[in-house]
Amino acid sequence: MAVEKELIAIRSEEKISRKEMAELIGVTPETYRKKELGETDWWGAEMFIVASKFNKKIDDIFLDKKSTKSGYGKAS
């Protein structure tokens, strides 16, 4: 849920409505709401559009920082 909270916080800070975001990515406001709340998956192109709107990298918005673990990929 951290990813969704990050996006909601950024959108609210910028004072942009869900309706505006829906129009930006070409979906209905209801579909956007489901994406923002984590009920529906994001398409890659949508993530690029959203990140660009807020002048951020996709990772800044859509990567759940709490789920990444240090040492990932180390040989055991």
C-alpha positions in Angstrom: 0.0 0.0 0.0 3.0 2.3 0.3 3.1 2.9 -3.4 -0.5 4.0 -3.5 0.0 6.4 -0.6 3.0 7.9 -2.3 1.0 8.6 -5.5 -1.9 10.0 -3.6 0.4 12.3 -1.5 2.1 13.6 -4.6 -1.1 14.2 -6.5 -2.7 16.0 -3.5 0.4 18.1 -2.9 0.2 19.3 -6.6 -3.6 19.9 -6.2 -4.4 17.7 -9.2 -7.8 15.8 -9.2 -8.3 12.2 -9.9 -10.4 13.3 -12.9 -7.4 15.3 -14.3 -5.1 12.3 -13.8 -7.6 10.0 -15.5 -7.8 12.3 -18.5 -4.0 12.5 -18.6 -3.6 8.7 -18.9 -6.7 8.2 -21.0 -8.9 6.2 -18.6 -12.2 6.9 -16.8 -12.0 8.5 -13.3 -13.3 5.2 -11.8 -10.5 3.2 -13.5 -7.9 5.8 -12.3 -9.3 5.5 -8.7 -8.9 1.8 -8.8 -5.3 2.1 -10.1 -4.4 4.7 -7.4 -5.9 2.5 -4.7 -4.0 -0.6 -5.9 -7.1 -2.4 -7.0 -6.0 -2.4 -10.7 -2.5 -2.7 -12.1 -0.8 0.1 -13.9 0.4 -0.2 -17.5 4.0 0.7 -18.1 3.1 3.6 -20.4 0.7 5.0 -17.7 3.5 4.9 -15.1 5.8 6.9 -17.5 3.1 9.5 -18.1 2.3 9.9 -14.3 6.0 10.1 -13.4 6.6 12.7 -16.2 3.6 14.8 -15.0 5.3 15.1 -11.6 8.8 15.4 -13.0 9.9 12.3 -11.1 11.3 8.9 -12.0 9.0 5.9 -12.1 10.9 4.4 -9.1 10.2 7.5 -7.1 6.4 6.8 -7.3 5.8 3.2 -8.1 8.6 1.3 -6.3 7.6 0.1 -2.9 10.8 1.1 -1.0 9.8 -1.0 2.0 9.7 -4.2 0.0 13.3 -3.9 -1.3 15.8 -5.8 0.8 19.5 -5.0 1.2 21.6 -7.8 0.1 19.3 -8.9 -2.7 21.1 -10.9 -5.2 24.0 -12.0 -2.9 25.1 -15.6 -3.2 24.3 -17.7 -0.2 
